[in-house]
Amino acid sequence: NQLAAQKDLGPIYATLTQALKEKKEPALPCPQRKAVSREEAGKFPALFKTLAEKAGLRLVSITPDMSKLGDNPPYVLQVTAVRGEFHNFRKLLIELGEIPYLEKIEELKLERLTDTLELKLKIWLAVSA
């Protein structure tokens, strides 16, 4: 009984172990992270708007958190809000993953409005001193 099960599962096991040995490209973008100048980071709002529109979303707001800008910190916080359909938020998040100076998304909040959804993001950008 156990021998028969092993014979049945043997080819599946061999296929899975071979797949693990083969190195595949990641399904999602994963660029090498690097800091950019403050001037370059200042272009992020225009880039974010372009990415949102490309994903089929409408930009509601994007503002830097001014309380975090003292003493030349290594990161800049951008607070954003976009509106649209749920499946388009995924497209935007994938596009954001391609930005090498995007350090992390601290908060992601999804709200249902009367006729649409609103996604609010707190995005940290890596900047050089």
Number of C-alpha atoms within 10 A of each C-alpha: 5 7 8 9 9 12 10 11 11 11 11 12 12 10 10 10 11 11 11 9 8 8 8 8 8 7 6 10 14 13 12 9 13 14 18 19 12 17 9 11 19 14 10 17 17 11 14 18 19 15 19 24 15 14 20 17 22 17 20 13 14 19 12 17 12 10 7 12 13 7 7 12 12 15 23 21 21 19 17 20 19 23 23 18 17 14 10 16 21 12 16 19 14 15 17 20 17 15 18 17 24 23 19 15 17 11 11 12 10 15 11 10 9 6 7 11 16 21 20 19 18 20 20 20 23 22 22 14 12
